[in-house]
Amino acid sequence: MLTIQTRTIEVGGTHYEIGYQLGKMIETNLLLKSKYIVKPEMTLYQIQETNQLLDKWCPGLTDEINGFADALNVSLESLFFYNMTCYIPRCSHIALLPSMTAEKKPLLARNYEFSCELEDFCLMRTVAKGNYTHIGTSMLQFGRDDGFNDQGLAVTISSCGLPVANLPHMKKPQFQGLQYWVVVRALLDNCKNTKEALAYLKDMPIVFNMNIILLDKTGHGALVQTMDGQKAFREIDMHSSQQMLHATNHSVLPELMHLEKHAFTHSVGRYQYIEKELQYQKAITREKLKEMLLDKYPDGLCFHNYKESFGTTKSMIISPIDGTIELCWGGRHENGWNLYHLSQPFDNQTSEIEIHIDDVQKGLFDWQSL
């Protein structure tokens, strides 16, 4: 067992004020400072290029970053946010329209598999002037892995195919674009529903290969896949023959499948498991979804392979209508599920959970043809 500290925090004000608050929160925390502040590896020119993209697609974020750096009295070049190029989230997510849920409301369920050392383990309520208020788990403080906003839009992501990173055995970036944690933050800040989010994504330069699931409170959902700069999407609503969307870590939309003809065995296995458990079901309960999220693969969607950056760091169920998120840290029933309301301010607090680390399963990371 390994003990992990989780955080629940609220920030508000101008973007600069939010960044400054975030910096002050970790000022005396040596562990967190070591995660977010590193030896400078980027030039100021590279940072300026990145900031031009951020200012266009996620306005206010650079002010937040500057406030954070000022609070800690460090240079922008030393922020890990700018250096980071190799995060690889391997996740499962499911969007259910009201016709499939017991409560007759749209629900978005997700697992997030990642490294327990690189995960923020932080749920944040952000009230930024000029943007929609949102709740989401943070990536490098400023980015978001997932979340939903006060307009009723929920967003989750997973990697799609071989990740794009400046690392051996991975695809090299072919252009300058945005990583997934900025894309999610931009959508939550600026879009009130699935229609607006699809329009916002249309011309956005996204360098990371990923699956994005969008779901709003009206029951309008979409699966968006990005691959090597190309995009494809599938929409569903109450009139669609299909009432569920789901994704793991490979492409399923025909427009992009030719770009990556192989997938990890675990990705195909999880995708098929979700179909088997849910595709023809009605009156699906939250309890059913929670069991699926926390039961271990192949009888569920949970993994404890943290050494391979493939452990379930968080599981969640988002209700855009209720404005709530249920969150379980660490892929263990024993850590419990906590319910958070967007309408209720957060108390800044820390708590401890435990995770269990498994040895890698044989064949888990084998590739298979699609």
C-alpha positions as CSV (number, residue, x, y, z in Angstrom):
1,M,0.0,0.0,0.0
2,L,1.0,3.6,-0.6
3,T,-0.5,6.6,1.1
4,I,-1.3,9.6,-1.1
5,Q,-2.4,13.1,-0.2
6,T,-5.4,14.5,-2.1
7,R,-6.6,18.1,-2.2
8,T,-9.9,19.9,-2.6
9,I,-9.4,23.6,-3.3
10,E,-11.4,26.6,-4.5
11,V,-9.9,29.6,-6.3
12,G,-11.6,32.8,-7.6
13,G,-11.0,36.3,-8.9
14,T,-9.1,37.5,-11.9
15,H,-7.0,34.9,-13.6
16,Y,-3.8,36.5,-12.2
17,E,-5.3,36.4,-8.7
18,I,-6.2,32.8,-9.2
19,G,-2.6,31.9,-10.2
20,Y,-1.2,33.9,-7.3
21,Q,-3.5,32.0,-4.9
22,L,-2.3,28.7,-6.3
23,G,1.3,29.7,-5.9
24,K,0.8,30.7,-2.2
25,M,-1.0,27.5,-1.5
26,I,2.1,25.4,-2.3
27,E,4.7,28.0,-1.2
28,T,5.8,25.9,1.8
29,N,5.0,22.5,0.4
30,L,8.3,21.2,-0.8
31,L,6.8,18.1,-2.5
32,L,4.4,20.0,-4.6
33,K,7.0,22.7,-5.5
34,S,9.3,19.9,-6.7
35,K,6.5,18.7,-9.0
36,Y,5.7,22.1,-10.6
37,I,9.1,23.8,-10.6
38,V,12.1,22.3,-12.5
39,K,15.4,23.3,-14.0
40,P,14.7,25.5,-17.0
41,E,14.6,23.6,-20.2
42,M,12.7,25.9,-22.5
43,T,13.7,29.3,-23.9
44,L,11.7,32.4,-23.4
45,Y,11.0,32.5,-27.2
46,Q,9.5,29.0,-26.9
47,I,7.3,30.1,-24.0
48,Q,6.2,33.2,-26.0
49,E,5.1,30.9,-28.9
50,T,3.2,28.7,-26.5
51,N,1.6,31.7,-24.8
52,Q,0.3,33.0,-28.2
53,L,-1.6,29.7,-28.6
54,L,-2.9,29.9,-25.0
55,D,-4.0,33.5,-25.4
56,K,-6.0,32.6,-28.5
57,W,-7.7,29.4,-27.3
58,C,-7.8,29.7,-23.5
59,P,-7.8,33.4,-22.7
60,G,-6.7,34.3,-19.2
61,L,-4.5,31.2,-18.6
62,T,-1.2,33.0,-19.2
63,D,-2.3,35.6,-16.6
64,E,-2.9,32.7,-14.2
65,I,0.5,31.2,-14.9
66,N,2.2,34.6,-14.4
67,G,0.4,35.0,-11.0
68,F,1.6,31.6,-10.0
69,A,5.2,32.3,-11.0
70,D,5.1,35.7,-9.2
71,A,3.8,34.2,-6.0
72,L,6.7,31.7,-5.9
73,N,9.2,34.2,-7.3
74,V,10.3,31.9,-10.1
75,S,10.8,32.4,-13.8
76,L,8.3,31.1,-16.4
77,E,11.1,29.0,-17.9
78,S,11.2,27.0,-14.6
79,L,7.5,26.0,-14.6
80,F,7.0,22.3,-15.4
81,F,3.8,23.3,-17.2
82,Y,5.9,24.6,-20.1
83,N,8.3,21.7,-20.0
84,M,5.8,18.9,-19.9
85,T,5.3,17.0,-23.2
86,C,4.9,13.4,-22.3
87,Y,1.8,12.7,-20.2
88,I,-0.2,9.7,-21.4
89,P,-3.6,9.3,-19.9
90,R,-5.1,5.9,-20.6
91,C,-8.7,6.0,-19.5
92,S,-12.2,4.8,-20.1
93,H,-15.3,7.0,-20.3
94,I,-19.0,6.5,-20.9
95,A,-21.8,9.0,-21.8
96,L,-25.3,7.8,-21.2
97,L,-28.4,9.7,-22.3
98,P,-31.5,9.9,-20.1
99,S,-33.2,7.0,-21.9
100,M,-30.5,4.6,-20.5
101,T,-30.3,5.8,-16.9
102,A,-32.5,4.9,-13.9
103,E,-32.8,8.5,-12.9
104,K,-33.7,9.6,-16.5
105,K,-30.8,12.1,-16.5
106,P,-27.7,12.2,-18.7
107,L,-24.6,10.8,-16.9
108,L,-20.9,10.8,-17.7
109,A,-18.7,8.2,-16.0
110,R,-15.0,7.9,-16.3
111,N,-11.8,6.2,-15.0
112,Y,-8.4,7.9,-15.3
113,E,-5.3,5.7,-15.5
114,F,-2.0,7.4,-14.9
115,S,1.1,7.6,-12.7
116,C,0.6,8.1,-9.0
117,E,3.7,10.3,-8.9
118,L,2.6,12.7,-11.7
119,E,-1.1,12.9,-10.8
120,D,-2.1,16.1,-9.1
121,F,-4.7,14.4,-6.9
122,C,-6.6,17.7,-6.8
123,L,-10.2,18.6,-7.4
124,M,-10.6,22.3,-8.0
125,R,-13.6,24.6,-8.1
126,T,-12.6,27.6,-10.3
127,V,-14.5,30.9,-10.3
128,A,-12.7,33.1,-12.8
129,K,-14.0,36.5,-13.8
130,G,-15.2,36.5,-17.4
131,N,-15.4,32.7,-17.6
132,Y,-17.9,30.0,-16.6
133,T,-17.5,28.5,-13.1
134,H,-16.3,24.9,-13.3
135,I,-15.3,21.9,-11.2
136,G,-12.6,19.6,-12.5
137,T,-9.5,17.7,-11.5
138,S,-6.3,19.6,-12.2
139,M,-3.3,18.9,-14.4
140,L,-0.2,20.8,-13.4
141,Q,-2.5,23.2,-11.5
142,F,-3.6,25.2,-14.6
143,G,-4.9,22.5,-16.9
144,R,-7.9,20.1,-16.4
145,D,-8.2,16.4,-17.1
146,D,-12.0,16.6,-16.9
147,G,-14.9,18.5,-15.4
148,F,-18.2,20.3,-15.9
149,N,-19.3,23.9,-15.8
150,D,-22.2,26.0,-14.5
151,Q,-23.9,25.9,-17.9
152,G,-24.2,22.1,-17.8
153,L,-21.4,21.1,-20.1
154,A,-19.2,18.1,-19.0
155,V,-15.9,17.1,-20.7
156,T,-13.7,14.0,-20.3
157,I,-10.8,12.7,-22.4
158,S,-8.6,9.7,-23.0
159,S,-5.6,9.2,-25.2
160,C,-6.2,7.7,-28.7
161,G,-3.7,5.4,-30.3
162,L,0.0,6.0,-29.9
163,P,0.6,9.2,-27.9
164,V,2.3,12.2,-29.3
165,A,5.5,13.1,-27.3
166,N,9.2,13.8,-27.7
167,L,10.1,10.3,-26.4
168,P,11.4,7.1,-28.0
169,H,8.7,4.8,-29.4
170,M,6.1,7.5,-29.6
171,K,4.9,9.8,-32.4
172,K,6.8,13.0,-32.8
173,P,4.8,16.2,-32.8
174,Q,4.3,17.4,-36.4
175,F,3.2,20.9,-35.6
176,Q,2.8,23.3,-32.7
177,G,-0.5,22.7,-30.9
178,L,-2.3,22.3,-27.7
179,Q,-2.1,19.5,-25.2
180,Y,-5.2,17.9,-23.9
181,W,-5.3,19.6,-20.5
182,V,-5.4,23.0,-22.1
183,V,-8.2,21.8,-24.5
184,V,-10.4,20.6,-21.6
185,R,-9.8,23.8,-19.6
186,A,-10.6,26.0,-22.7
187,L,-13.9,24.1,-23.3
188,L,-15.0,24.4,-19.6
189,D,-14.1,28.1,-19.5
190,N,-15.7,29.2,-22.7
191,C,-18.5,26.8,-23.9
192,K,-22.0,26.4,-22.5
193,N,-23.1,23.2,-24.3
194,T,-22.0,20.5,-26.7
195,K,-22.9,22.5,-29.8
196,E,-20.6,25.4,-28.7
197,A,-17.8,23.0,-27.8
198,L,-17.9,21.3,-31.2
199,A,-17.7,24.7,-32.9
200,Y,-14.8,25.8,-30.6
201,L,-12.9,22.6,-31.3
202,K,-13.3,22.9,-35.1
203,D,-10.2,25.0,-35.8
204,M,-8.3,24.4,-32.6
205,P,-4.8,23.1,-33.2
206,I,-4.6,20.0,-31.1
207,V,-1.3,18.1,-31.0
208,F,-2.3,15.3,-28.7
209,N,-4.1,12.2,-30.1
210,M,-7.2,11.8,-28.0
211,N,-10.8,10.9,-27.5
212,I,-13.0,13.7,-26.1
213,I,-16.5,13.0,-24.8
214,L,-18.9,16.0,-24.5
215,L,-22.2,15.8,-22.7
216,D,-24.5,18.6,-21.7
217,K,-27.6,18.9,-19.5
218,T,-30.0,18.7,-22.5
219,G,-28.7,15.2,-23.4
220,H,-26.7,16.3,-26.4
221,G,-23.5,14.2,-26.5
222,A,-20.5,13.9,-28.8
223,L,-17.4,11.8,-29.2
224,V,-14.5,13.8,-30.8
225,Q,-11.4,12.0,-31.9
226,T,-8.1,13.8,-32.9
227,M,-5.4,12.0,-34.7
228,D,-2.3,13.6,-36.2
229,G,-4.0,16.9,-36.5
230,Q,-7.2,15.5,-38.0
231,K,-10.6,15.4,-36.3
232,A,-13.7,13.3,-36.5
233,F,-16.8,13.3,-34.4
234,R,-20.1,11.5,-33.7
235,E,-23.1,13.2,-32.1
236,I,-26.0,11.7,-30.2
237,D,-29.2,13.1,-28.8
238,M,-32.7,12.0,-27.7
239,H,-33.6,11.3,-31.3
240,S,-30.6,9.1,-32.1
241,S,-30.7,5.4,-32.5
242,Q,-27.6,5.2,-30.3
243,Q,-28.1,6.5,-26.8
244,M,-24.5,5.9,-25.4
245,L,-21.0,6.9,-26.3
246,H,-17.9,5.3,-24.9
247,A,-14.2,5.4,-25.6
248,T,-11.0,3.9,-24.3
249,N,-7.6,4.3,-26.0
250,H,-8.0,3.6,-29.7
251,S,-10.0,5.1,-32.5
252,V,-13.4,3.8,-33.4
253,L,-14.6,6.5,-35.8
254,P,-14.2,5.2,-39.4
255,E,-12.8,8.5,-40.7
256,L,-9.6,8.1,-38.6
257,M,-9.2,4.3,-38.1
258,H,-6.9,4.0,-41.1
259,L,-4.3,6.3,-39.4
260,E,-3.7,3.7,-36.6
261,K,-4.5,0.1,-37.3
262,H,-3.3,-1.3,-34.0
263,A,-4.4,-0.9,-30.4
264,F,-3.3,-2.0,-26.9
265,T,-5.0,-5.3,-25.9
266,H,-6.3,-3.6,-22.7
267,S,-8.0,-0.8,-24.7
268,V,-9.9,-3.2,-26.9
269,G,-10.8,-5.3,-23.9
270,R,-12.2,-2.4,-22.0
271,Y,-14.1,-1.1,-25.0
272,Q,-15.8,-4.5,-25.5
273,Y,-16.5,-4.8,-21.8
274,I,-18.4,-1.5,-21.7
275,E,-20.5,-2.6,-24.7
276,K,-21.2,-6.0,-23.1
277,E,-22.3,-4.5,-19.8
278,L,-24.3,-1.5,-21.0
279,Q,-25.2,-1.4,-24.7
280,Y,-28.6,-3.0,-24.5
281,Q,-29.5,-2.0,-20.9
282,K,-32.0,0.4,-19.6
283,A,-32.4,2.0,-16.1
284,I,-28.6,1.9,-15.5
285,T,-27.9,3.0,-12.0
286,R,-24.9,4.9,-10.6
287,E,-24.2,1.9,-8.4
288,K,-23.8,-0.2,-11.6
289,L,-21.4,2.4,-13.0
290,K,-19.4,2.5,-9.8
291,E,-19.0,-1.2,-9.8
292,M,-17.7,-1.2,-13.4
293,L,-15.3,1.7,-12.6
294,L,-13.8,0.1,-9.5
295,D,-13.9,-3.7,-10.3
296,K,-10.5,-4.9,-11.6
297,Y,-9.9,-5.6,-15.3
298,P,-10.9,-7.9,-17.1
299,D,-14.1,-8.0,-14.9
300,G,-14.1,-4.2,-14.7
301,L,-12.3,-1.1,-15.7
302,C,-9.8,-0.6,-12.8
303,F,-6.1,-1.1,-12.9
304,H,-3.4,-0.8,-10.2
305,N,-0.4,-0.8,-12.5
306,Y,1.1,2.5,-11.2
307,K,4.7,1.5,-12.0
308,E,3.7,1.5,-15.6
309,S,1.8,4.8,-15.3
310,F,-1.4,2.7,-15.7
311,G,-3.1,2.8,-12.3
312,T,-6.6,4.2,-11.7
313,T,-5.9,7.5,-10.0
314,K,-9.6,8.7,-10.0
315,S,-13.1,7.5,-10.9
316,M,-16.0,9.9,-11.3
317,I,-19.7,10.2,-12.2
318,I,-20.8,13.6,-13.5
319,S,-24.4,14.7,-13.6
320,P,-24.7,17.9,-15.7
321,I,-28.3,18.5,-14.7
322,D,-27.7,18.1,-11.0
323,G,-24.4,20.0,-11.2
324,T,-22.6,17.3,-9.2
325,I,-19.6,15.1,-9.4
326,E,-19.1,11.9,-7.4
327,L,-15.4,11.2,-7.0
328,C,-13.4,8.2,-5.8
329,W,-9.6,8.5,-5.6
330,G,-7.2,5.7,-6.2
331,G,-9.4,3.0,-7.7
332,R,-10.4,1.5,-4.4
333,H,-13.9,1.1,-2.8
334,E,-12.2,1.6,0.5
335,N,-11.3,5.2,-0.3
336,G,-15.0,6.0,-0.6
337,W,-17.1,8.2,-3.0
338,N,-17.5,11.9,-2.2
339,L,-20.3,14.0,-3.7
340,Y,-19.5,17.7,-4.7
341,H,-22.0,20.3,-5.8
342,L,-20.9,23.1,-8.2
343,S,-23.3,25.5,-6.5
344,Q,-21.5,25.0,-3.1
345,P,-18.1,26.6,-2.5
346,F,-15.3,24.3,-1.6
347,D,-13.4,24.2,1.7
348,N,-9.7,24.1,1.0
349,Q,-8.6,20.8,2.6
350,T,-6.3,17.9,2.3
351,S,-6.9,14.2,3.1
352,E,-5.1,10.9,2.7
353,I,-6.0,7.8,0.7
354,E,-4.3,4.6,0.0
355,I,-3.5,2.9,-3.3
356,H,-2.5,-0.7,-4.0
357,I,0.3,-1.3,-6.5
358,D,0.1,-4.4,-8.7
359,D,2.7,-6.1,-10.8
360,V,2.0,-5.7,-14.5
361,Q,-0.3,-8.4,-16.0
362,K,1.3,-10.5,-18.8
363,G,0.1,-9.3,-22.2
364,L,-1.5,-6.1,-20.9
365,F,0.5,-3.8,-23.1
366,D,0.6,-6.1,-26.2
367,W,-0.6,-4.6,-29.5
368,Q,-3.3,-6.1,-31.6
369,S,-4.7,-5.3,-35.0
370,L,-8.0,-3.5,-35.3
